[in-house]
Amino acid sequence: MESLILIFMFVIGLFFGSFFCVIGMRLGREEGFVKGRSYCDHCHHSLSFLDMVPIFSYLFLRGKCRYCHQKISPFSTFIELFTGILFAISYYSFGFSYEFLLSLLGVSLFLIVLTSDLLYMIIPDSVLLFFSICFLIVRFFQGGFPLLGSSLLSGGILFLFMFLLMKLGNFLFKKESLGGGDVKLLFVIGLLLDPLLGLVAVFLGSFLALPVALVLYYRKKEPVIPYGPFLLLAALFLFFTKITSSELLSFLTNLVAFSYH
Ligand SMILES: [Zn+2]
């Protein structure tokens, strides 16, 4: 039964992934999100349902448009697979619970931001607002007003931290160092993680982004790295490990004690 649910979550994730990719692209291009049907980027022929079955359409059409035979980017297939896997991991980690709902929301936010930030260097405000409201609703059902309040506080603290970091970066480097989208994103991450874990996500995210930054630096003079997806990936990773702040603190103190031994 468990493995059936896992497969079911994976398949549902494939379809949601294809939806997230469309949202990320349309909002990234500022097209508005309910603008008719999907179409081929080359010939603008509108796509039928059969052209949009996750994974299968891509394999069946051998990565080419049915109408103009131009190559289709494998990007959306990649997003679909990634969503399927992360939906399955969400169920595997949490079963049916409030954490499961939160992780599905977190994964959805991650894939939409991955699409829009990677392709258009934008984290749409509407997406952040929508997911903030969803997270707050789940937090309220999970623990009433006390949890709602502490989640808001955590989001506020992390937002302020990132805002100050941005101001410091702008002062030190005399140019935009962090995007405003990343600062707002930290508020949403605070609804998922407490402030300490949120800070760890900031450092872990930078660490994950570093190899990409180095590659871009050697290719281009002025690299612009979409930091948002890395930040969210780090936050999701911490959420999936179910580690608490106190566990993390004792782990860190042990590590320090060990290295001074
Ligand atoms: Zn076409």
Residues whose N, C-alpha, C, O or C-beta is under 5 A from the ligand:
A	BS01	ZN	C40 H42 C43 C65 Y67 C68
